[in-house]
């Protein structure tokens, strides 16, 4: 069915009208606008080759495990400047803000994700600066103490770029935390496991199945 001639709606208005607000499984402290079977997400997501998939509309295991970890151990982020890379729904950024981070910046390449982050931050009563950008070829971010990244190791080329960026961040004195259910392109030889939690995963066709996911630092970090 050809849909290219249908104009896309305003992202924020569409999300508010079509995605119900629900607590995140195993992270009931956080509410998100999440897609369901009747959300009609294709109207917003687009069908072109350059349209990013709507990862932001679902909580993935890597973000969920990081969010659970930060809420359980608020000392990890309390008073620190946090950047959430590939933030998607903003789940990890929201957890960092709730855990007492001094500032939280959420970065994603998808403009729809940026809209979702703003709405999700509002319903959770936290302040997040949302930025639409691809920063992984850029120098390490200034005024940042901790970079958190969930679920960015699903593609081999992207995984290499992300790891290079994170290693540059570590070399500049920025701490790095990664959340991932050990997908295919996560490089275990470069990582140190900090924690494991069982969380629901709505990515990779799992449909909300509970999976074990890990929180990792870079080898040699800290």
Secondary structure, DSSP 8 states (H G I E B T S, - for coil): ---TTS----HHHHHHHHSEEEEETTEEEEEEEE--TTS-THHHH--STTS---GGGS--HHHHHHHHHHHH-GGGTTT-EEEEET-TTSHHHHHHHHTT-SEEEEEES-HHHHHHHHHHHHHTT---EEEE---TTS---SS-SEEEEES--SSHHHHHHHHHHHHHHHHTT-EEEEEES--TT--GGGEEEEEEEEEEE-STT-TTEEEEEEEEEETT--
